[in-house]
Amino acid sequence: MRNMMKFCAAALALLCAGTALAQSYPAKAVRIVVPFAPGGGTDIVARTVGAKLTESLGQNFIVENRAGAAGAIGAELVGKSAPDGYTLLLGSSGPVTLNPALNPKLAYEPLRDFAPIALITTMPFLVVVHPSLPVRSVKELVGLAKSRPGELNYASPGSGSSTHLATELFKAMARVDIVHVPYKGVAPAATDLVSGRVQMLSGDLNTLMPHVAAGKMRPLAVTGAKRSSLLPDMPTVAEAGVPGYEASGWFGLLAPAAVPVEIVRRLNAEIAKALQTDDLRKRLAGLGGEVAGGTPDAFREHLRRESEKWTKVIRTLGLKPDGAA
């Protein structure tokens, strides 16, 4: 009986300590590391969510851009930071799930080195072609590519980028041969598609829709599992001719692996509240994003599925990062 009382007292003390930690956090400014340069989608999401957390938690959430190595530099920095909740990562599919699959020698592993806090948004890509290409659907694109193997080409923001891998998966599932032309970023890739130097591109809706509206690109489909709320009449690739196909980007908040669970829960709860606000939802929709949310465990499961999927794709297709032999 005495041992049971000691156990209950210890458990109560731990519970009280955890509650106190959650209530006192944050006691100082928190940095959100963005592993890319300012101005991109990751940076915009980080600053938007950071402003919401600053407002609700009473401490500054400061965005720090640590670009380089396709996001690996910033991700590694967070993975090696003190697990105290004061250094967070605004992660995305590239640095967190694609880079480790492309390069097993990286100094971090997503499911080992990060504590998932909240999945913020998922973002399908838009498949577009130059208006001169005589196709108006995915089915017609596949038919044309099969009739002219190796003659069509597609642009990407770079080898190993999320849209490069998404298009390679499309090629494999549709059984077509379309030549990859890598660029250093989506802007030059889009510029060359508009000029007709390349014929096809997959990219985020926020970047490509102005060109579509101007008649300089022809949209064929979105790559998500369901239609985009921004383009409800646009079919998915799976609906339009490649059954089972799905590829989407995502953004989420992560911390170093050993961060106290009380901090994870508090941040998750605050992000859940923020995702219900009209201004944040409109901001994400403007980027082409679908509001996600959910528990830390659900986010972990999302990371596991994405890691397994893209590791299999990369190995099956023999894809390698830039500069790899």
BELFENNOR-V50159 format. One record per run of one state. SS is the DSSP state (~ for helix, > for strand, _ for the rest). FROM is the first residue (numbers start at 1). TO is the last residue. If there is no record, write none. Layout:
ss = (SS	SS)
from = (FROM	FROM)
to = (TO	TO)
//
This chain:
ss = (_	~	_	>	_	~	_	>	_	~	_	>	~	_	~	>	_	~	_	>	_	~	_	>	_	~	_	>	~	_	>	_	>	~	_	>	_	~	_	~	_	>	_	~	_)
from = (1	2	25	30	35	41	58	61	66	69	80	87	93	103	110	114	130	138	148	153	157	162	175	179	183	186	196	200	205	214	218	223	236	237	241	248	257	261	275	278	287	290	292	296	318)
to = (1	24	29	34	40	57	60	65	68	79	86	92	102	109	113	129	137	147	152	156	161	174	178	182	185	195	199	204	213	217	222	235	236	240	247	256	260	274	277	286	289	291	295	317	325)
//
